[in-house]
Amino acid sequence: MVDASTAFTLLLLLYLAVQLVKLQRKKKQFPPGPTPLPIIGSLWQLKFVKMHRDTLMEEAKTFGDIYTLWLGPFPLIVLNGYQGVKDGLATHPEDFAARPITPFFRNMGKKVGIMLATGETWKTQRRFSIMILKSLGLGRRTMEFQIQEEACHLVESFMNMKGKPMNPSSFLTLAVSNVICAVVFGHRFSDDNKEFHDLLETVEHMFRFGGTFWQYLYDILPWLMHHLPGPHKGVFSDCDILRAFIRNEIRKHQERGVPSEPGDFIDYYLTQIEKTKGQSTPAYDEDNMIQSIFDLFLGGTETSSTTLSWALLYMVAYPDVQAKVQKEIDAVLTPSQTICYEDRKNLPYTNAVIHEVQRFSNIVSTGMPRLCTKDTMIRQFPVKKGSVIFSNMASSLYDPKEWETPRQFNPSHFLDKDGNFTCRDAFIPFSIGHRVCLGEHMARTELFVFFSSLLRTFNFRLPDGVKEVSIEPIWGATLRPHHFEICAVAR
């Protein structure tokens, strides 16, 4: 007679065999890819657990630049190489403008706001947020003034270090974050504000978690992970801390009343809530306001500050590039001249270096996933409504068909034969299609003004006794450099 444990094992094996057959049939409806297994999908292969920047590009060599991975039972259509990403996101951009609301995204974003919302909610909040940012000076001198002011504070902070070894990350994060704070909250935070520094560390912790195996595991087994301890619990707690901080700033605005002339994002949003209060289903409420600010704060802090960290790291790794940037700046700008974004037109090499920093560091290695909103095609592959699209941004920025030396830091990628700046179509660090980063212009201005201000003022070098520095990234929601220290020596 078969005992209970043997019977259970046989039933389990039968269940897995049936699921495997179903999975293989389902697999034929999608672009080719590695064989998935029941429950774990493609994660049975260790390389998909310990992801690095080249993992997805390596798979494309076998399956082509449009292929399918399986996150548990869920298929992900991967777009690889510039042409693959373009064909997927730009040919029919409206078909891939939605966001899949995975269990992790649902818990983190509550299906409201901009970044982790989809459908009409996303359209309404994004459109309104862009309108507010333009009203506050996005793309004009008023917002650039905020960036120039923070550049002055940043230079002063570096100067106070008196050439001693330091990790520039916290200074850069504070400067970049204060730009978005001035826009959203109407004020900046001082260098010695401990609460704000703790908040920035909370944000950094969230980005460290993103894109890790723990996030994938949460999406595969949310019912189990909800009851288990782990780093995912800390991330959701971090989200609550940031929302509480934002909620407190909103309360301060409410206590002083809505002004006749809005001065920041919160003022504009509170005014809009009042205007639409009588509607049966108002599109503007406090939950959407908090999450929209949450998204702007995250997007306006981490990406630019991390890119600037890479920029300074590359300057000490490639001192000849640093010297050439400084020579060009010295020839064009006076020491007392306020640097503005328009100056990039007269500083082609400096502009090329900044773009090469973005390309080579490639901090957002894989774009946020998109959701197909109707049956469509990507090249010869039919894509069903509800399919999840995963764009491998690194593969575009490292595409050997688009860049002469993709694995080298080479500012000449952005210069023509006469030394004039030129930007290639494959340069898509802010993504493409309808979900392109709404803060792209602000980020470009920050990178140029901050980088040029620092290079004009300081020589950056490694501390005494340090011979080299790693330029390999740490995997996460953004690719960050390992801890490093440099000396900023006044010129």
C-alpha positions as CSV (number, residue, x, y, z in Angstrom):
1,M,0.0,0.0,0.0
2,V,1.4,3.5,-0.9
3,D,2.0,5.7,2.1
4,A,0.9,9.3,2.3
5,S,4.3,10.8,1.6
6,T,4.8,8.7,-1.6
7,A,1.3,9.6,-2.8
8,F,2.0,13.3,-2.2
9,T,5.3,13.0,-4.1
10,L,3.6,11.3,-7.1
11,L,0.8,13.9,-7.2
12,L,3.3,16.7,-7.0
13,L,5.4,15.2,-9.9
14,L,2.2,14.7,-11.9
15,Y,1.2,18.3,-11.3
16,L,4.6,19.6,-12.3
17,A,4.6,17.5,-15.5
18,V,1.1,18.8,-16.5
19,Q,2.3,22.4,-15.8
20,L,5.4,21.8,-17.8
21,V,3.4,20.7,-20.8
22,K,1.1,23.7,-20.5
23,L,4.0,26.0,-20.2
24,Q,5.7,24.6,-23.3
25,R,2.5,25.1,-25.3
26,K,2.1,28.7,-24.0
27,K,5.8,29.3,-24.8
28,K,5.1,28.9,-28.5
29,Q,2.8,32.0,-28.5
30,F,5.8,34.2,-27.6
31,P,9.1,35.1,-29.2
32,P,11.8,32.4,-28.6
33,G,13.7,32.3,-25.3
34,P,15.3,29.9,-22.7
35,T,13.1,27.0,-21.6
36,P,11.0,27.9,-18.5
37,L,10.1,25.5,-15.7
38,P,6.9,25.5,-13.7
39,I,6.6,28.0,-10.8
40,I,10.2,29.4,-11.2
41,G,10.2,30.1,-14.9
42,S,13.6,31.1,-16.2
43,L,15.0,31.6,-12.7
44,W,16.2,28.0,-12.6
45,Q,19.2,29.4,-14.4
46,L,21.5,31.1,-11.9
47,K,22.4,33.9,-14.3
48,F,18.9,35.2,-14.1
49,V,19.1,35.3,-10.3
50,K,22.5,37.0,-10.1
51,M,21.7,39.5,-12.9
52,H,24.4,41.9,-14.2
53,R,24.6,44.4,-17.0
54,D,25.5,41.9,-19.7
55,T,23.1,39.1,-18.8
56,L,20.3,40.1,-21.1
57,M,22.7,41.0,-24.0
58,E,24.3,37.5,-23.7
59,E,20.9,35.9,-24.2
60,A,20.2,37.9,-27.3
61,K,23.2,36.3,-29.0
62,T,21.3,33.0,-28.8
63,F,17.7,34.0,-29.2
64,G,17.8,37.3,-31.2
65,D,17.2,40.8,-30.1
66,I,13.5,40.2,-29.3
67,Y,13.1,37.2,-27.0
68,T,11.1,35.9,-24.0
69,L,12.1,35.3,-20.4
70,W,9.7,33.9,-17.8
71,L,9.4,35.4,-14.3
72,G,7.7,32.4,-12.7
73,P,4.7,31.8,-14.8
74,F,4.7,35.3,-16.3
75,P,6.3,35.9,-19.7
76,L,8.5,39.0,-20.3
77,I,9.3,40.0,-23.8
78,V,12.8,41.5,-23.8
79,L,13.8,44.1,-26.4
80,N,17.6,44.1,-27.0
81,G,19.8,46.5,-29.0
82,Y,18.9,49.9,-30.3
83,Q,16.8,48.7,-33.2
84,G,15.0,46.1,-31.0
85,V,14.2,48.8,-28.3
86,K,13.1,51.2,-31.0
87,D,10.9,48.7,-32.8
88,G,9.2,47.8,-29.6
89,L,8.7,51.1,-27.9
90,A,8.7,53.8,-30.7
91,T,7.0,52.1,-33.7
92,H,3.6,51.9,-31.9
93,P,4.3,53.9,-28.8
94,E,0.6,54.1,-27.7
95,D,0.4,50.3,-27.7
96,F,3.1,50.1,-25.0
97,A,2.4,53.1,-22.8
98,A,0.8,51.2,-19.9
99,R,2.6,49.9,-16.8
100,P,2.1,46.3,-15.5
101,I,0.8,46.5,-11.9
102,T,2.9,43.7,-10.4
103,P,2.4,42.8,-6.8
104,F,5.5,44.7,-5.8
105,F,4.5,47.8,-7.8
106,R,1.0,47.7,-6.4
107,N,2.3,47.7,-2.8
108,M,4.8,50.4,-3.5
109,G,2.8,52.7,-5.7
110,K,-0.8,52.0,-4.7
111,K,-1.9,52.3,-8.4
112,V,-1.8,56.1,-8.1
113,G,0.6,58.9,-9.1
114,I,2.8,58.7,-12.2
115,M,5.7,56.2,-12.2
116,L,3.8,53.1,-11.0
117,A,0.3,54.0,-12.3
118,T,-1.3,53.1,-15.6
119,G,-4.3,53.9,-17.7
120,E,-6.2,57.1,-17.2
121,T,-4.7,57.7,-13.8
122,W,-1.2,57.8,-15.3
123,K,-2.3,60.0,-18.2
124,T,-4.1,62.5,-16.0
125,Q,-1.3,62.7,-13.3
126,R,1.5,62.9,-15.9
127,R,-0.2,65.5,-18.0
128,F,-1.0,67.7,-15.0
129,S,2.4,67.3,-13.4
130,I,4.1,68.4,-16.7
131,M,1.8,71.4,-16.8
132,I,2.7,72.4,-13.2
133,L,6.5,71.9,-13.9
134,K,6.2,74.2,-17.0
135,S,4.3,76.8,-15.0
136,L,7.1,76.7,-12.4
137,G,9.7,77.3,-15.1
138,L,10.7,73.9,-16.6
139,G,12.8,74.7,-19.6
140,R,13.2,78.4,-18.7
141,R,15.6,80.5,-16.7
142,T,13.5,80.5,-13.6
143,M,14.1,76.8,-12.9
144,E,17.7,77.0,-14.2
145,F,18.3,79.6,-11.5
146,Q,17.5,77.0,-8.8
147,I,20.0,74.7,-10.4
148,Q,22.7,77.4,-10.5
149,E,22.0,78.2,-6.8
150,E,22.5,74.6,-5.8
151,A,25.7,74.4,-7.9
152,C,27.1,77.3,-5.8
153,H,26.2,75.4,-2.6
154,L,27.8,72.3,-4.0
155,V,31.1,74.0,-4.9
156,E,31.1,75.6,-1.4
157,S,30.6,72.1,0.2
158,F,33.5,70.7,-1.8
159,M,35.7,73.7,-1.0
160,N,35.1,73.2,2.7
161,M,36.7,69.7,2.5
162,K,40.0,71.5,1.7
163,G,41.2,68.8,-0.6
164,K,40.8,66.0,2.0
165,P,39.7,62.6,0.8
166,M,35.9,62.3,0.6
167,N,33.1,60.3,-1.0
168,P,31.2,62.9,-3.1
169,S,27.9,61.0,-3.2
170,S,26.2,62.6,-0.2
171,F,27.1,66.1,-1.4
172,L,25.8,65.4,-4.9
173,T,22.6,63.8,-3.7
174,L,21.8,66.7,-1.5
175,A,22.4,69.2,-4.2
176,V,20.3,67.4,-6.8
177,S,17.6,66.6,-4.3
178,N,17.3,70.3,-3.3
179,V,16.5,71.3,-6.9
180,I,13.4,69.1,-6.9
181,C,12.6,70.1,-3.3
182,A,12.5,73.8,-4.3
183,V,10.2,72.9,-7.1
184,V,7.9,70.6,-5.1
185,F,8.0,72.0,-1.6
186,G,9.0,75.6,-2.3
187,H,12.2,75.5,-0.3
188,R,15.6,73.7,0.0
189,F,17.0,71.9,3.0
190,S,20.3,72.9,4.7
191,D,23.4,70.7,4.7
192,D,23.0,70.0,8.4
193,N,19.4,69.0,8.4
194,K,19.6,65.4,9.9
195,E,16.0,64.5,9.1
196,F,16.5,65.3,5.4
197,H,19.8,63.4,5.3
198,D,18.1,60.4,6.9
199,L,15.4,60.7,4.2
200,L,17.9,60.6,1.4
201,E,19.5,57.4,2.9
202,T,16.0,55.9,2.9
203,V,15.6,56.7,-0.8
204,E,19.1,55.2,-1.5
205,H,18.0,52.0,0.3
206,M,14.9,51.7,-1.9
207,F,17.0,51.9,-5.1
208,R,19.4,49.3,-3.7
209,F,16.6,46.9,-3.4
210,G,15.1,47.5,-6.9
211,G,15.9,44.9,-9.6
212,T,17.2,42.3,-7.1
213,F,16.2,38.7,-6.7
214,W,14.0,39.6,-3.7
215,Q,11.8,41.9,-5.9
216,Y,11.4,39.1,-8.4
217,L,10.6,36.6,-5.7
218,Y,7.9,39.0,-4.2
219,D,6.2,39.2,-7.7
220,I,6.2,35.4,-8.1
221,L,5.1,34.5,-4.6
222,P,3.4,37.7,-3.1
223,W,1.1,35.7,-0.8
224,L,4.1,34.0,0.8
225,M,6.4,37.0,0.9
226,H,3.7,39.1,2.5
227,H,4.1,36.9,5.6
228,L,7.9,36.3,5.5
229,P,10.6,38.7,6.8
230,G,13.1,40.1,4.4
231,P,14.5,43.2,2.8
232,H,11.1,43.8,1.0
233,K,9.6,44.6,4.4
234,G,12.2,47.4,4.8
235,V,11.5,48.9,1.4
236,F,7.7,49.1,2.1
237,S,8.6,50.8,5.4
238,D,10.9,53.2,3.6
239,C,8.0,54.1,1.3
240,D,5.8,54.9,4.3
241,I,8.6,57.1,5.7
242,L,8.8,59.1,2.5
243,R,5.0,59.5,2.2
244,A,4.9,60.7,5.8
245,F,7.5,63.3,5.1
246,I,5.6,64.5,2.0
247,R,2.3,64.5,4.0
248,N,3.9,66.7,6.6
249,E,5.0,69.2,3.9
250,I,1.5,69.2,2.5
251,R,0.1,70.0,6.0
252,K,2.4,73.0,6.3
253,H,1.0,74.3,3.0
254,Q,-2.6,73.7,4.1
255,E,-2.0,75.5,7.4
256,R,-0.9,78.7,5.7
257,G,-3.7,78.5,3.1
258,V,-3.6,78.2,-0.6
259,P,-2.0,81.4,-2.0
260,S,-3.4,83.5,-4.8
261,E,-0.2,82.8,-6.8
262,P,1.0,79.2,-6.5
263,G,4.7,79.0,-5.8
264,D,5.4,75.3,-5.9
265,F,4.0,71.9,-7.0
266,I,2.0,71.4,-3.8
267,D,0.3,74.9,-4.1
268,Y,-0.8,74.1,-7.7
269,Y,-2.1,70.6,-6.7
270,L,-4.0,71.9,-3.7
271,T,-5.6,74.5,-5.9
272,Q,-6.6,71.8,-8.4
273,I,-8.1,69.7,-5.6
274,E,-10.3,72.6,-4.6
275,K,-11.4,73.2,-8.2
276,T,-12.5,69.6,-8.7
277,K,-13.9,68.9,-5.3
278,G,-17.5,68.8,-6.5
279,Q,-17.0,66.2,-9.2
280,S,-18.4,62.7,-8.6
281,T,-15.1,61.0,-9.3
282,P,-12.4,63.7,-9.0
283,A,-9.1,62.8,-10.7
284,Y,-7.1,64.9,-8.2
285,D,-6.9,63.9,-4.6
286,E,-4.4,63.7,-1.8
287,D,-3.4,60.1,-2.5
288,N,-2.5,61.0,-6.1
289,M,-0.7,64.2,-5.0
290,I,1.4,62.3,-2.4
291,Q,2.4,59.6,-4.9
292,S,3.1,62.1,-7.7
293,I,5.4,64.0,-5.4
294,F,6.9,60.6,-4.2
295,D,7.6,59.8,-7.9
296,L,9.1,63.2,-8.7
297,F,11.3,63.1,-5.6
298,L,12.7,59.6,-6.4
299,G,13.1,60.3,-10.1
300,G,14.6,63.8,-9.5
301,T,17.1,62.7,-6.9
302,E,18.7,59.3,-7.6
303,T,19.4,59.3,-11.3
304,S,21.1,62.6,-11.7
305,S,23.2,62.3,-8.4
306,T,24.3,58.8,-9.4
307,T,25.3,60.0,-12.9
308,L,27.3,62.8,-11.3
309,S,29.1,60.4,-9.0
310,W,30.1,58.3,-12.1
311,A,31.2,61.5,-13.8
312,L,33.7,62.4,-11.0
313,L,34.8,58.8,-10.8
314,Y,35.6,58.8,-14.5
315,M,37.5,62.1,-14.2
316,V,40.0,60.5,-11.7
317,A,40.1,57.3,-13.8
318,Y,40.7,59.2,-17.0
319,P,42.7,62.3,-16.0
320,D,43.5,63.2,-19.6
321,V,39.8,63.7,-20.2
322,Q,39.5,65.9,-17.1
323,A,42.4,68.1,-18.3
324,K,40.8,68.5,-21.7
325,V,37.5,69.5,-20.2
326,Q,39.1,72.1,-18.0
327,K,41.2,73.5,-20.9
328,E,38.0,74.0,-22.9
329,I,36.1,75.6,-20.0
330,D,39.0,77.9,-19.2
331,A,39.1,79.0,-22.9
332,V,35.4,79.8,-23.1
333,L,34.2,80.9,-19.6
334,T,35.6,83.4,-17.2
335,P,36.2,82.2,-13.6
336,S,33.3,84.5,-12.3
337,Q,30.9,83.7,-15.0
338,T,27.7,81.9,-14.0
339,I,27.4,78.7,-16.0
340,C,24.1,78.2,-17.8
341,Y,22.8,75.4,-20.0
342,E,23.1,77.5,-23.1
343,D,26.9,77.4,-22.6
344,R,26.9,73.8,-23.8
345,K,26.8,75.1,-27.4
346,N,30.3,76.6,-26.9
347,L,31.7,73.7,-24.9
348,P,31.3,70.7,-27.3
349,Y,33.9,68.5,-25.7
350,T,32.5,69.1,-22.2
351,N,29.0,68.3,-23.5
352,A,30.3,65.2,-25.2
353,V,32.0,64.0,-21.9
354,I,28.7,64.4,-20.0
355,H,26.8,62.4,-22.6
356,E,29.5,59.7,-22.6
357,V,29.2,59.5,-18.8
358,Q,25.5,58.8,-19.3
359,R,26.1,56.3,-22.0
360,F,29.0,54.4,-20.4
361,S,27.6,54.4,-16.8
362,N,24.2,53.5,-18.1
363,I,22.7,53.7,-14.7
364,V,19.2,52.6,-15.7
365,S,20.3,49.3,-17.2
366,T,16.8,48.0,-17.9
367,G,13.9,50.4,-18.4
368,M,10.7,50.1,-16.2
369,P,8.5,47.4,-17.7
370,R,5.7,48.4,-20.1
371,L,2.3,46.7,-20.7
372,C,0.9,46.0,-24.2
373,T,-2.6,47.6,-24.3
374,K,-3.9,45.8,-27.4
375,D,-3.0,43.0,-29.8
376,T,-0.2,44.2,-32.0
377,M,3.1,43.2,-33.7
378,I,6.8,43.8,-32.9
379,R,8.5,42.9,-36.2
380,Q,7.3,39.4,-37.2
381,F,6.2,38.5,-33.6
382,P,2.5,38.9,-32.6
383,V,2.2,40.4,-29.2
384,K,-1.0,39.9,-27.2
385,K,-2.8,42.5,-25.1
386,G,-1.6,42.2,-21.6
387,S,2.0,41.2,-22.5
388,V,4.8,42.7,-20.5
389,I,7.6,44.4,-22.4
390,F,11.1,44.7,-20.9
391,S,13.5,47.1,-22.7
392,N,17.2,46.5,-22.2
393,M,18.4,50.1,-22.3
394,A,22.0,49.0,-21.7
395,S,22.0,47.1,-25.0
396,S,21.2,50.3,-26.9
397,L,23.9,52.3,-25.2
398,Y,26.4,49.5,-25.7
399,D,25.2,48.4,-29.2
400,P,28.3,47.6,-31.3
401,K,26.3,48.5,-34.4
402,E,25.8,52.0,-33.1
403,W,29.1,52.8,-31.3
404,E,32.6,52.4,-32.5
405,T,34.0,51.5,-29.0
406,P,31.0,50.6,-26.9
407,R,33.0,49.1,-24.0
408,Q,35.4,52.1,-23.7
409,F,34.8,55.5,-22.2
410,N,35.2,57.5,-25.3
411,P,33.8,61.1,-25.6
412,S,34.5,61.0,-29.3
413,H,31.2,59.0,-29.7
414,F,29.5,62.4,-29.4
415,L,31.9,64.5,-31.6
416,D,32.0,64.7,-35.4
417,K,35.3,64.8,-37.4
418,D,35.5,68.6,-36.9
419,G,35.1,68.4,-33.1
420,N,31.5,69.6,-33.0
421,F,29.0,68.0,-30.7
422,T,26.6,65.4,-32.2
423,C,24.1,63.2,-30.5
424,R,23.2,59.8,-32.0
425,D,19.7,58.2,-32.1
426,A,20.9,55.3,-30.0
427,F,21.5,57.6,-27.0
428,I,18.3,56.9,-25.1
429,P,19.2,57.1,-21.3
430,F,15.8,58.7,-20.6
431,S,13.9,56.0,-22.5
432,I,11.7,56.5,-25.6
433,G,8.0,56.4,-26.4
434,H,5.1,57.7,-24.3
435,R,6.8,56.9,-21.0
436,V,9.9,58.9,-21.6
437,C,11.2,60.6,-18.5
438,L,9.2,63.8,-17.8
439,G,12.1,65.4,-16.0
440,E,14.6,64.9,-18.9
441,H,15.3,68.7,-19.5
442,M,15.8,69.3,-15.8
443,A,18.2,66.4,-15.6
444,R,20.2,67.5,-18.6
445,T,20.5,71.0,-17.2
446,E,21.6,69.7,-13.8
447,L,24.3,67.5,-15.2
448,F,25.7,70.2,-17.4
449,V,25.7,73.0,-14.8
450,F,26.9,70.9,-11.8
451,F,29.6,69.1,-13.8
452,S,31.0,72.2,-15.5
453,S,30.9,74.2,-12.2
454,L,32.9,71.5,-10.4
455,L,35.4,70.9,-13.2
456,R,36.1,74.7,-13.5
457,T,36.8,75.0,-9.8
458,F,38.6,71.8,-8.8
459,N,41.1,69.3,-9.9
460,F,39.9,65.8,-9.0
461,R,42.4,63.1,-8.0
462,L,42.7,59.9,-6.1
463,P,43.9,60.2,-2.4
464,D,47.6,59.6,-1.7
465,G,48.5,56.0,-1.9
466,V,45.4,55.0,-4.0
467,K,46.5,53.8,-7.4
468,E,43.3,52.8,-9.1
469,V,39.5,52.8,-8.6
470,S,36.9,50.3,-9.7
471,I,34.5,51.4,-12.5
472,E,32.4,48.2,-12.2
473,P,28.8,49.0,-11.0
474,I,26.7,47.6,-8.2
475,W,23.5,46.1,-9.5
476,G,20.2,47.6,-8.3
477,A,17.3,49.8,-9.6
478,T,20.1,52.0,-10.7
479,L,23.7,51.0,-11.3
480,R,25.8,52.8,-8.7
481,P,29.6,52.9,-8.3
482,H,31.3,51.1,-5.5
483,H,32.3,53.3,-2.5
484,F,35.2,55.5,-3.6
485,E,37.0,58.5,-2.3
486,I,38.5,61.4,-4.2
487,C,40.2,64.7,-3.4
488,A,38.8,68.0,-4.8
489,V,41.8,70.3,-5.0
490,A,41.0,74.0,-5.7
491,R,42.5,75.1,-9.0
